[in-house]
């Protein structure tokens, strides 16, 4: 691939990105190539359309929401740091990292909490910090085949919220969400091997 | 000969045959089945029959000899098919043992019958039948269904593993057995080195694909899958090449010693044979791809071309003493990409199914032959040889796996774990290939052929049954699934969500290995090859080829009613739900969990799940359709109702502009104007549903302030009169019904069976649906006149 350093230098702000996300130079370079490849019209940023052109996302039940997660706060353009920031959530967790991490620094993007936060925002569309029953129902609808009737879906949504809801407000807050998933190996589930 | 009626009924036939045998009094030895005996039999028979003067005109006679061989072969195949049906009826069985177990058992059964009824001349396999008729379909099928892109991305590892592995195994086993043979006590000293090497080469041919089905459900990672697949693919070729070379050696050096020059010549020959075969295969692949470019109007011969050219490549390679197997594999791999785009949908299906059929028939027959020769008197059992063979097979496989992968792991970005290597080691199941090669050893050069055959059979039986049955549990054990089955609904839902999320992000990241080489090849491919080999007027994006298979018009329309009925429901229910709370019994929870588990969408598998024995109906396709329809729905619903989307401006306003535009190439410079078109079938010719499908999720695209949809004509509409959809022939009658009016009649044979119930309840909303349908079309009318070069897309009336 030639001399990596010269290529990496082409990425703007590569050092700050690296610090923020923790990606290696090689991974950043690959991501940069991917970013450029997705950016068909060479605009320098990605728009929703560019991401929608990834065919596989069209058949992913959560495709839309995944794309939206790249565009926080309703922005229209996705630049490379933003792109990498989202993907950084999926970096595999380095166990050593946690050991000698400086507690003053903010948590790395791929910590368990941040991964959970990322997943949480897929549910919580209105960003009020809670998953209401209605939002749960919407997610269920997306993820379940057409043969399940609406009533069944509603009862499942009810039950889901009930199980996780501890303070009885009829919605699942972020803490309740994390509590309901405490047994799950989030670090492994939400990590992509190639994003070392 | 009088009247002779051929009476084909099964079991009675055996009885009659026995009776006839006694009368005929022919006696050939069952123990030496050569292909001369079936020919002697009829002669003797004929003589016997004609020597008895026929006194009366026989009103009712039996002529079994005339049909014997095809008849018995057909019976065998039918028996195996019935066994397979039975096998799959009990749904847990395919996950427990590989299907080859079943075939072997049936073969043994047939062998027992033949032995028991003292059938003197069963059909036998000889060298030409095997190599010319039985082997090519099996190899062709393997090559055709191979996932090309991942294969080529990993080709280095695969060649390293399959090629070197086969060689190491062959020579290792051969040499070790030779050493064992030197020990006087075993009585094997007459087996010389060459014979041992030959035996080693034939016993090292593995058929691991047979076990793939067993651990398919365990999430085997893609690389592992490819290794096994690649090994299976190349292994046959390599062992046959080795076999032939060593046989040539054996013939040559029956009386002399081998000189080093000959060994060098052998190695050189190996390389030439391999590469030459691949070369011819690629050439034939390109030729056939080129020819399919011109077969628009006679699509019936498309499968024929594909099969004939593949077979031809095999034969030509064999003529030149090159490796026919590698040739046919290379042909299939090359041809597949271009042919699939060129041929019509029905030809594509035909090719797939016919290939599966041929290969399964071949394999069945080989297993039958194996069964026949198992139950018989032609064995020579030598404890030492058999046991050591078995032991060495395992030992050398272990050595080759761990050594080769240890080395290759140094160079791989994603090394194979020990678990993966164990799985690869354990999946070294032998199959029909080894048996055939052993069976076809020339007796003159191998006086102890029977011993070899016996040993081969033992190894096959052992590996297939014992390894085949235990590999499933082993893989599941190694997979270390979390044992808490009692996941709450929450966990289930969230887990699946995360799986989908992960798959989506992986797709965003794209594929990373061997980036540059593949890109270069793709560029070359696009610039030159596709221009020559692919028909014109075909949409070229890969997304299109996915959608080609979807019958979008039906789906869209059905979804419209589906959508309406679901919204009709949700309103009234919402009011009630708030009151109803906690009274849910555990059974309810259980049933809810079950509903959730069974109905949630599967995560998209990046590896193609390959099943050797049947083409599974693509559940993932069905799922993909549902998801796509949903996208379409949400877009339409929001556009129609004028919802303000959480992330953008209200959609119902001026942004919904319907302009027409000519079909734009997949990567246009500017994507300004698109059209959403919904043609109803005004015309009575219902051949081609024009597919307007938006590749992009429309909800997000509204963000851009304009429609972002793309026309993707499903097939070139100039192909008159040909149904272009895959497999949904039954829906065509609907299209014909639609021919009359403008209404969107919505009573399709559902693609999704369960939605029926929604229909029953949502009937009154059909009116609305059709109203909407016509409203959509009304909006498009003005747009149609602006058509450019794609007026055929619309049937403007």
HADDOCK unambig.tbl for C-alpha pairs under 7 A between the chains (distance, minus, plus):
assign (segid A and resid 34 and name CA) (segid B and resid 509 and name CA) 6.81 0.50 0.50
assign (segid A and resid 41 and name CA) (segid B and resid 669 and name CA) 6.72 0.50 0.50
assign (segid A and resid 48 and name CA) (segid B and resid 700 and name CA) 6.69 0.50 0.50
assign (segid A and resid 48 and name CA) (segid B and resid 701 and name CA) 6.88 0.50 0.50
assign (segid A and resid 49 and name CA) (segid B and resid 696 and name CA) 6.85 0.50 0.50
assign (segid A and resid 49 and name CA) (segid B and resid 701 and name CA) 6.49 0.50 0.50
assign (segid A and resid 52 and name CA) (segid B and resid 696 and name CA) 4.94 0.50 0.50
assign (segid A and resid 52 and name CA) (segid B and resid 697 and name CA) 6.29 0.50 0.50
assign (segid A and resid 53 and name CA) (segid B and resid 695 and name CA) 6.86 0.50 0.50
assign (segid A and resid 53 and name CA) (segid B and resid 696 and name CA) 6.10 0.50 0.50
assign (segid A and resid 55 and name CA) (segid B and resid 543 and name CA) 5.91 0.50 0.50
assign (segid A and resid 56 and name CA) (segid B and resid 507 and name CA) 6.45 0.50 0.50
assign (segid A and resid 57 and name CA) (segid B and resid 504 and name CA) 5.97 0.50 0.50
assign (segid A and resid 58 and name CA) (segid B and resid 628 and name CA) 6.64 0.50 0.50
assign (segid A and resid 58 and name CA) (segid B and resid 696 and name CA) 6.80 0.50 0.50
assign (segid A and resid 58 and name CA) (segid B and resid 697 and name CA) 6.68 0.50 0.50
assign (segid A and resid 59 and name CA) (segid B and resid 624 and name CA) 5.08 0.50 0.50
assign (segid A and resid 59 and name CA) (segid B and resid 627 and name CA) 5.82 0.50 0.50
assign (segid A and resid 59 and name CA) (segid B and resid 628 and name CA) 6.10 0.50 0.50
assign (segid A and resid 60 and name CA) (segid B and resid 500 and name CA) 6.89 0.50 0.50
assign (segid A and resid 60 and name CA) (segid B and resid 504 and name CA) 6.70 0.50 0.50
assign (segid A and resid 61 and name CA) (segid B and resid 627 and name CA) 5.81 0.50 0.50
assign (segid A and resid 62 and name CA) (segid B and resid 500 and name CA) 6.84 0.50 0.50
assign (segid A and resid 62 and name CA) (segid B and resid 501 and name CA) 6.98 0.50 0.50
assign (segid A and resid 63 and name CA) (segid B and resid 504 and name CA) 6.80 0.50 0.50
assign (segid A and resid 64 and name CA) (segid B and resid 697 and name CA) 6.69 0.50 0.50
assign (segid A and resid 66 and name CA) (segid B and resid 501 and name CA) 6.90 0.50 0.50
assign (segid A and resid 74 and name CA) (segid B and resid 647 and name CA) 5.59 0.50 0.50
assign (segid A and resid 143 and name CA) (segid B and resid 600 and name CA) 5.64 0.50 0.50
assign (segid A and resid 143 and name CA) (segid B and resid 601 and name CA) 5.82 0.50 0.50
assign (segid A and resid 144 and name CA) (segid B and resid 599 and name CA) 5.51 0.50 0.50
assign (segid A and resid 144 and name CA) (segid B and resid 600 and name CA) 4.26 0.50 0.50
assign (segid A and resid 144 and name CA) (segid B and resid 601 and name CA) 5.70 0.50 0.50
assign (segid A and resid 145 and name CA) (segid B and resid 599 and name CA) 5.55 0.50 0.50
assign (segid A and resid 145 and name CA) (segid B and resid 600 and name CA) 6.06 0.50 0.50
assign (segid A and resid 145 and name CA) (segid B and resid 601 and name CA) 6.32 0.50 0.50
assign (segid A and resid 146 and name CA) (segid B and resid 755 and name CA) 6.67 0.50 0.50
assign (segid A and resid 147 and name CA) (segid B and resid 754 and name CA) 4.90 0.50 0.50
assign (segid A and resid 147 and name CA) (segid B and resid 755 and name CA) 5.92 0.50 0.50
assign (segid A and resid 150 and name CA) (segid B and resid 566 and name CA) 6.97 0.50 0.50
assign (segid A and resid 156 and name CA) (segid B and resid 592 and name CA) 6.24 0.50 0.50
assign (segid A and resid 160 and name CA) (segid B and resid 489 and name CA) 6.13 0.50 0.50
assign (segid A and resid 160 and name CA) (segid B and resid 490 and name CA) 5.47 0.50 0.50
assign (segid A and resid 181 and name CA) (segid B and resid 491 and name CA) 6.37 0.50 0.50
assign (segid A and resid 189 and name CA) (segid B and resid 498 and name CA) 6.87 0.50 0.50
assign (segid A and resid 190 and name CA) (segid B and resid 498 and name CA) 6.62 0.50 0.50
assign (segid A and resid 190 and name CA) (segid B and resid 502 and name CA) 6.10 0.50 0.50
